[in-house]
Amino acid sequence: MTCGGRSKVIDRETWINRFYKEKFPKFYCSKCHRGRLIPKDGFEAHEPEYSSRVHGEDWHDFEMVLLRIGGLLKCSDSECGELASYYGVGEVFRYEDFSDEDGYRWEQLYEIKSIYPSPAIIAIPSETPSTVANALLASFNSFWIDYGLCANAIRRSLEYLLDHFDVPRESNKGKRLIFVQRIETLEVANPDSHSFVDAMRIFLNEGSHQNLDSPTLLFDAFEALEIYLDDTFGKRKERFEELKANLKNMSNN
């Protein structure tokens, strides 16, 4: 699960905006993080019969048309070629267009409702503990179903992160430690990680117990998590120290 050549900034518009047929969202592949998922056999919309059979009714308007889309997506990276299934919906809208003799034109707009396996919302460094990475992959899939479930999956990834830092799940007396108690034990051993996980806890406690009606805060959490994982498990920090040492040695020669 390497970062590959992808940007480290979440393209939020790709995840939440509706799109025209010619502008299918370019999601990153969650397998290689390099390629983009594109429709394998082209893009085609279908209208259910219960929608199409009423076109001739006096009361019908084309803004009542319901469309369905679906099929396979394939990673554009030839060495990967991951496949994912997707499903979405579409509607017809009328826009003012005075260049047309009718003064308007009809456009179709689509919205993705589900992709499995889900595209990668963030890049996960390959050195990330597998339990943490798997919980994050689950959070990507949950994003399409329920934002609260997604927040829960992110929280689980942080519980596994605490496991990685050898933070116990039970007290010395064998009593289960809740999330906030486990975080408190991290403060002395790893203050940088403590401040990050504690900040995430406040949002996740709310997000996992309440209905989130917008993904904005989830994207904030994902972006913060991506930066943290890259700093903690990525190779950039190690490479940075190596480059500093090289420059210092050159100056001493």
C-alpha angles and dihedrals in degrees: 000000000000126000094239114179097322124126117259092223118087112241093223095180090060090058101045111023127094115238145204121247092255093052106056109176114264103225120185117246112251091211102058103007088217107079130061125235111244131174106276097209101025129270124290132165124212130201119214115239094243087061099041097045093065097055091105097052117114092234095049122113125183090237084072092063114118120205133192128202131185147137142109128324121204129202111248092219106098093209091055110032094174115181126217133176122228139190131191147154135236140199137193120240133188118225130188110254115167091186086072119076090234092052093237143058135210122240132183119223124191137199129198112231101177143005124183125224084026122233116254112271089190135009116258116209112236090236092062112117109265094235091056093045094049092050089052091050087053089051090055090055092045091053090077093049108042133344091218091055088049091053089050091054091050089051090052089053088056091049087055089047088058088050088055089055090050093248106162122239091209135047123242087267093056095255117143114254116221122225097267092048091052090050091053091059089056094060096086099034097045113008095173093054090041094059092048097046092045091053090050091048093063093056096038093051088058097038096050094050101039136053109263109208095185133044093215096101091042090056089050089053093047092049093049090047092051092053092047094049092048092050093045105037105012125097098236095089092049090047090048091056090047092052092048090053091049092051092047092050091049091053090052094053 
